[in-house]
Amino acid sequence: MFEVACRHGSYSEAARELHVTHSAVSQRIRQLEEELGLTLFERQGNRMVPTSSGVRLQAGVKNAFSELSASLGSIKTYRTDAEITVSLLPVMAARWLVPRLPRFKARFPHINLHVKTAQSLANFKSDGVDVAIRFGMGDWKGLRAIKLLEEEFFPVCSPSLNGGRLPKDPASILSEPLLIDRNLSWRAWFRSAGLKLDRDIAGTSFTDTNALMEAAVTGQGIALGRLSFTGSDILAGKLVRLSEHSLRVSYCHYAVYPMSSESNPALVAFRDWLIEEARRT
């Protein structure tokens, strides 16, 4: 009421704008003056003119309204126009992130997420990427790295392999067709399981992990599965784990972004959601 009365210089005009009575405006102004211990208006003819104290208070109220309007505008922009681009490996996109996206869209329907897959590291200065999911030691210079998932490897295959007659120990696994990930070492897994190899490992090899996992799902052989993204296929019955032994590695999956981006509320919301989903995994 105070700001409206200041603009009109009239309690009656303020009452008309606010759809209240003249006495309601007068009474509220009087209460405000008593609370502040100040005289905010003085009568000059038919007008109620702000005193010097009233003018100073009016200026403060205007500034407060301007800040509130700006804040509401930024919230509105965030709710309707926020966009986040995330970069990650194709296999992590297909087998970890994408199946979880319905939960993200249900919680943040006004954040438009762009998923960019690539084998190379994102350049945050030139690629238009806001956040990346990377596999490494978490020591990317000048970037914030939040650990999401530790990683380990173990053999998996289709439950229909060999008509369901599946190998049960490392030696019998070695006798089956092996699917080779060019970025992983079957030899390292067998060695960690206590089996010394006297020959090279042969089999169909893949540079794309998605293709490797599809070959395993369709019963073409045994693959080294990664803990990070085989869980959904195992739960769905598409894959079975053949050994409780895992090859653990020091590399982990991280959410990575420039430190300055923490002022972006949409990015922070997506980062926190990634952390929550990683804990689910």
Salt bridges, closest charged atoms under 4 A:
GLU3 OE2 - ARG7 NE 2.81
GLU13 OE2 - ARG16 NH2 2.37
GLU17 OE2 - ARG7 NH2 2.88
GLU17 OE1 - HIS8 NE2 2.63
GLU83 OE1 - HIS114 NE2 3.46
GLU150 OE2 - LYS147 NZ 3.43
GLU151 OE2 - HIS253 NE2 2.72
GLU152 OE1 - ARG248 NH1 2.80
ASP181 OD2 - ARG226 NH2 3.52
ASP200 OD1 - ARG187 NH2 3.45
GLU214 OE2 - ARG95 NH2 2.63
ASP233 OD2 - ARG95 NH1 2.60
GLU262 OE2 - ARG144 NE 3.28
GLU262 OE2 - ARG271 NH1 3.41
ASP272 OD1 - ARG271 NH2 2.89
GLU276 OE2 - ARG107 NH2 2.78
GLU277 OE1 - ARG100 NE 3.48
GLU277 OE1 - ARG103 NH2 2.61
GLU277 OE2 - ARG280 NE 3.32
